[in-house]
């Protein structure tokens, strides 16, 4: 009976494929991104899947009286683009209360805080987050005194990743004085002459709390879902048909499920669930059991699935707390006065190894935020140890960010089958400050794209989009063509020379970086990421030939239409 049923299914599939195509796209440059990186001029789609590629003459037999035909007129077609690292649920609500302008200087920061002090009730907190000091012209935190000058009657929280700064009222609200600073030297930075807190805080959450502004707009569940859908529509506008949420909370997971159930999830989403790595390990294993038994993990929907978990292993390169093999060095930029300071490691090596092993046993993909080379190497050692008992490659475990790597860590990732998700926009926005801090030589393996590709590491392009809707105005821009341009040129803003141009990608690698490699990270490369018969018809039509246009034209590329399962998402029908 099973053989008969299988035969019937195959016959039904064959008959379906023999029918006229629902959609034919022809007359252009269709980049398949298959193993041979073929370029064809026609593609036929039926019931949401690609049924044939080739010349227009070869596809002609698929055209019937009801077939929709899209004439490309020479334009380029790519597989739908994928972002390997986003935080859409929180990003979509960031400006729900009021618009927050781009800030390129300390003056911009102070102007914003001054303006908020006029509308926020006195005594209530003013918040500003993810304005990275590497992206300010002054390359430093706003000082306690500066924040006092514009908000003397409001406590202020200026947060940038795990670190931040505050004013005198913010310190007072948290009981942080000279004596407290002396007891918490790793967290509270001080004036070297007086020992008084200067307002800069490392791993701020361990010593510092702020309260929400009670006058801020409160969002209903419906409001939040509407804003997330609005963000996904903008992703479509820029050709993004798939994403990985790299720190998905319980509430975000429920939100995605709601959108899926109501047929509003018009994008493919895979989830790295957030995991607290501290505390009782038995409780952590219970959490992992729950994640592994999630129906979206056991049997993922084409639009929604769980792939594994994420933890935070070290601090940030943008904030002065990434964990390095060599000291950061004395720094006015980051407020570092200890010449031995190497950054902050949040999880010890023994715990990292235990976490990796527990995930591997449950076939969950493990990843950790690891920015500094010491953090990367710590995680790679854990992967190597676990791999001695459980093959780690099949889990699709990864390094998240791994902005600073080494030749050895790249070789180890290739050997073990470990993937990497990287953010090219950081090179553009932040490398000027990193060069000033570390010098050119120490950046040899900073976002080392070419080395990763040449070693055979599955590396995928991401944005770490975390705030605002808008591909270029967002905190960490999610415009994929900006990312492609950076990957090819290694250009840094406000800096005269490319950053280690030997690490630049070719045009073909650039396209793989945002398509098939990210599909692999999603555990979905058999379904998406390339344009091949049998795969889902996720594709985009663009106005530039990315294989032949000038380098500057790459970043100016516009998406003319975006398609998911053979249905047009953008522009809306």
N, C-alpha and C positions, 0 to 999 in steps of 0.2 A: 504494500500500500504506500509506504514511504517513497519507493522508487517511482511509482506511478504519479504521485503528487508532485515530486520533483520534476518529472518529465513534463507534466502539464504546465508547471510554472515556467519552465524553459521555453515551451512552445508558445505560451502566452507572451513571454518577453520577446520572442523572435517575431511573432505576428505584429506586436506593438511597434517594434523597431522597423518592420517592413512598411508600416503605414506612413502617410505623409507627415512631414515635420510640422510642428506647430509654429516654429520660428526658424528662419534662415537669415544669417548675418553674412554678408558677402561684399567683395570688392574692396578689401582693405588689407591691412597687415596684422593678422591675428597671431599673437605671440603665445604659443601653447605652453611654454615653460615645462615641457615634458623633459625626459632624460636627455634628449637630443636638442632641446631648445629649438624645435621646429617653428617655422613661420609659414602660415598658410593664408589663403585669401578667402576661405569660406568655412562656415560652421553651421550644422543643422542641430536643432534642439527639439526634443519631443518629451512631453510630460515632465518638464523640469530638468531633463538630463541631456547631455550632449550625445548625439547618436552618430555623428560623422563629422570629420574635418577633411579638408583637402582643397582642390581647386574648385572654382565655380562650376566648371563642367562636371566634376565628380559629384557635386552636391545637387545638381539639377534634378536628378531622379527623386530627390526627397521633397520636391516642391509640388504641392497640390493646390486645388482651387481655394482652400481655406488657410493656406500657409501665409503667415505674416512675414514679410521680407523687409529687412533693414539694409539699405544700401549705404555702405561705409564711405564711399567716395574717397578712398585712399587713407582713411583714418586708421589709427592703431587701436587694437583690442588687446586688453590684458586680462588675466584672471582677476577676480575680485581681490582687492588688497586687504591685508590682514594686519592688525596692530597687536603685537605680542604683549602689550602691557598698558592697561588703562584702569581707571577707577571711576567709571561713569556714573554710578549711583550718587556719589557725593559731589562729583564735578558738576552734575546737572543742576544741583540746588544751590551752588555757591553764591550766585548773584540773585537769588530769589527775593532778597530783601532790598538790595540796592546795587547799582552797578559799581564795580571797583575798577578804577583806571589802571593802565599799565604804569609801572613805576621803574624808572631807570636811574634814579639818584636818591640820595638821602633827602634832598629837598622835596622830591615827590612823595616820599614816605611821610615826612612831617606835614606836608600840605594835606594829605589824606587824614592823618590823625587829628589835625587842627579842625578840619571840616566835620569829622565825626564828633568831636567834643562839643560842637554847637547843637547837635541833635540828640546825642545820647544823654540821658539824665545824669546829673552830677553824681559821682560816687559809683556809677555803674561802669562795667568794663568796656573798653574799646579793644576790638580784636583785629589783627591783621596777620594772615598766615601765608606761607609759601611765597614770600618775596625774597628770593635768594640773594644773599649778599654778593655772590659772584657775578650777579647781573646788574648790580648797582655800579655806577661809574666810580664811586669812592672805594668800592671793594671792602666794605666793612659793615658791622652792625650799627644801627642808630644807638647812640649812647643813652645812658640813664638821664643825663642832663638835657640832652636834646629832646627826649620824650617828655621830660618834665616841663620844658619850655612851651610846648604846644598843648599839653593836657595836664596841667597842674592839679586838677580836681577829679581826674579819672585814672584808675589803674589801667595800664596798657599792657597788652600781650602781643608782642611781635614774634611770631613763630615761623621758623623756616626748617621744616623737617623736625627732627628730634630736638633741635636746639633753638635758641631764640634770645631775645632781650626784653627788658621791662624797665619801667620807670620807678621812681621812689615809692609811689603808692602801691604799685604791684609788688615790690619787695616787702613793704610793710604788711600788706594783706596776707602774705605767706610767712611772715615771721623771719624773713631772711635779713640778718644783720651781720656785723663783723664777726661775732662769735659763731653764728651759724655757718658762715662761710668758712671759717677755720676748721670746722668739723666736717665740711663737705667740699674739700678742695677740688674733687673731680667734677663737681657739678656747678659750683658757684665761682665765677671768675672775679678777681679782685684787682683793685688798683695796687700796683706793686709798691708804691710809696706808703700808702696808708693802710692797706689791708681791707679797705671798705669794698663791698660788692660794687662792681662797675655796671651791673645790669645784665651782663651776658651770662646765659645759663646753658650748660651742657646736659643732654638727656633730661630736658627740663621737667618732663612729667614726673620724675622721681622726687622733685623738691618743690614743684610749682603747680598751683591750680588757679584757674580763672573761672569766672561764672559767666553764663550767657547773658547777653543783653535782653532784659525782659520786654523791651519794646520792639524787638526784632520780629519780623513777620513769621507766623507759625504756618507750616504747610500741612495740609491734609494728605492722606494716602493718595487720593485722586490727584492732588496738585503735584506730588512727587512723581507719580507715574506719568503725568502729562509732560513734565519737564524732562524726564528720562527719554520719553518717546521723541521729544523735540531734539534732544542731543543725538539720538540714533538717526534721525532724519538728516542731521548735519553730517554725521559720519558718511551716510550714503552720498551726500553732496560731494564728498571728496573721495569717493570710490572705495570706501571701507565697508566690506561685507562681512568681516569676521573680526572678533576681538577676544582677548583673554583678560578677564578681570583678575588682577594679580593680588588681591587681598580681600576676597569676597566675604562679607559679614553674613550673619543669619538673615538680617533684614533685607540685604541686597539680593540674596538668593531667593527669598520669598517674592521680592519685587519682580525679578526676572520671570519667575513661575507665573505670577499674575498676568504679566504681559503676554506670555506664551499662551496661556489659557484663553485670553481674550483676543488672540490673533493679532496682537500689536507688537510682537517681537520680530521685527523685520530686519534681523541681523543674526549672525551666528555667534553665540557666546559660549565660551568655555571658562570654567571657574577654578582658580586656585583659592581654596577656602582659607580664611584667616585662622591661625592657630597660635595660642599663647604657649610658648615653649617652656615656661617656668612652672614651678609647683609640682604637685604629686604626679609621678609618671603614670600611675594607674589611671588617674583621671584623664590624662592626655590620651592614653590608649582608648579609653571609652569614647572620647571625642573623635578619634580616628576611626573607630568602629562605626560610629554614626555617619561619618562622612563617606566611608567606603560602602555603606549599605544604602546611601541615598539613591532613590530610583534613577536620578539623573547621572549617577556615577555607574550604577549597575548596567543600565540600558539607556545611554544618552539619547535625547531627542536630536534630530538634525539641527535644530536651532539652539538647544541648551544642553549643556553637559558639565559634569564635575570631573576634573582631571587630577586634582590633588590638593596640596596645602602649601602655604607660604609662612615663613617666619622672618624675623629681622635679626640678622647676625651682627651687624655693626652699624655705625652711624653713617653720616653722609659726607661726600666729598664737597658738596655745596655749602656745608655748614661747619666744616672743620672737625668732624668726628669719625670719618672713615678710618678703619683699622689697617695700619701699614706695617710692613717689615722694618722700614726705616722711620725715624722720627719725622714729624711734620716740619719741625724747625720753628724758631721764634717767628711770630707772625703778628703784625699789626692788622692784617686783613681779618684773621679769624680770632684775634684776641688771645693768642697762644704765647705764654711766657716761660713755659717749662721746656727746656731743650730736649728732654727725654720723652716728651709726649708723643705717642704713636696712634692716638685715636681711641675709640671705645669699642670693645667687643662685648656684646650683650649676652652671648651664649657660649659657655665653655666647650672645648672640643669633645669632651666625653658625652655631654648632653646632645651635641649636634650629631654625633655618631649614633646615639641611641634613637634619636628622632628619625634619622635616615633609615635605620634598620626597621623601625616600626612601620614606616610608610612602605618600604619595599615589601615587607611581608603581606601587606594589604593591597599591593599593586597600585599604590598611589604615587603620583609624581610629586616628588619633594622639590621645593625650591626655597632659597633664602636670599633676602636682600643682602648682598655683599659687595661693597664698593671698593674697599682697599685691597691691595694684593695679599696682605696677610689673611684677611677674611676669606678671600677666594681660595687660598691654599689650604686653609683650615677645612673648608667644606669639601675640597677635592680629596683631602686625606680621608675624610669620613666616607666619601663615596668609594674610595679604593678599598677601605677596610670592609665595608658592607658587601662590596662586590665579590669578596673572597668566599662568601657564603650564599649570597643571593645576587644573580645578575642584575645590575642596576640599570643598564641601558634600556631594556624593555619597559621600564616604568616611565620613560620620557622625563626623568628628573633633569633639573636645569640649574644654571646659575642665573640669578636675577641681577641685572645691571653689570656686575663684574667689570666696572669701568677701568680699573687698573689690574692688569693681568701680568703674567710672566710667560716666557717661552715654555717652561715646564708645565704650567697649569693648562696651557692650550694643548700641549701634547697629551696630557692626562685626560682632558675632556674628550679628545678625539678617540683615544684608546678605549675609554669606558662607554662612549656613546652618550655623553652628557650634552644637552643643548644649552644655548645661551640666548637670553633676550637683552638687547642693548638699545640705547637711546641716542641716536646721532645728534639730535637737537642740543644735547648737553655739550657736545664738542663745539657747536656753533655759538651757544650762549655763554659758556662757562670756561672755555679753554684759555682765554686771555688771562683770567685770574689764576688758573692752575699753573700756567707757564710762569707767571710772576712769583708764585709761591714755590714751585718745585724746580723750575728750569726745564729746558727742552728735553734733556737726556732722560729724565725720570718719566717722561710721557711717551717713551718709545712704544710701550704696550698699553697706551690709553685708548680705549675703544678700538682694539686691534683687529679691524674687520678683515683686512686682506690675509693676515696670519691665520685667522679662524677659518676662512674659506679654504685656504691652501692646505690646512691641516685636515679638512673634511669635517669640521665641527658644524653641526646644524645651528646656525646663528640666525636669529630673526629680528627684524626691525620693530621697535616699539617707541612709544612717546612718553609713557608714564603720565598721561593726561590725568590731571587731578582736580583742576578747577576751571570754571567758565565754559561757555559754549561759544565756539568760534575757532576755526582751525589754526589761525595765527595769533589771535588775541588770548588764547587759553594759556594758563600756567602750564608750561611744557606743551608746546604747540603740537597738534596731532595731524598737521598737514603732511601726508606721506610724501609728497613731491619735494617739500622742503627737506625731509629726511633723506630722500634719494640724492638730492643735490649735495647735501653735506657728506654723504657716504662716498660720493665720487670726487668731490673737490677738497674735503677736509678743511673747509673754510671756517674761520672763527671770527665772530663779530668783534669789531674794534681792535683787530689784530692784523698786522701787515702780511704775515706769511701763513701758508697752509700748515696744519699741525701734522707732522710726520706724513707727508704725502705718499710715502711708500706703503702706507696702510689703506690707501684708497681702493675702492671696489671698481671693477669694470662695469659696463652698462648691464651686461647679462647678470652678473652677480647682484647688482643693485636691484634688479627686478625679482630675482629669486629670494632676496632678503625680505621682501614684503609680500611674498606669495607662498610658494611651495614650502619654504623653510618654516614659515609660521604655521602653515597647515600641519606640518610635522609636530611642532610644539603643541598644537591643539589636539593631537592624536587623531587627525582627520585627513591626512594626506591621501588616503584612498578615495576620498569623496570630493575634496576641494583642493585649491592651490595650483592647479594646472587645468588646461583646457584639452581634455582627452575623452574619447568615447567612453560612456559609462559613468562619467563623473557629473556632478551637479553643475548646472549651467549658471555659475556665478561669474560675471564678467563685467568689464567696464569699457566704454568707448571714450578715448581721450583725443585732445586736439593737437598733440605733439607726437612726433616719432622719437621716442625716448632712446632709441638705438642710434639715431643719426643727428639729432638736434644739437645745438650748442649746449655747453654745460649750464649757462645761465638760463636757457629756456627750460631746463628740467624743472626748476623751482616755480616757473610760471605756468606749468601745465594745468589745464582745466579739464574737469570731467564733464563730458557731454551727456552721458547716460550711465546709470548703474543698474545692474540686473542681478536678481537673486532667484535661483530656481527657474530661470527663464522668464521671470516677470520683472517688468521695469519698476524700480523703486524711485529713481531720480531721472529726470524730473517726474513729479507725480503725474499719474495718468489722468 
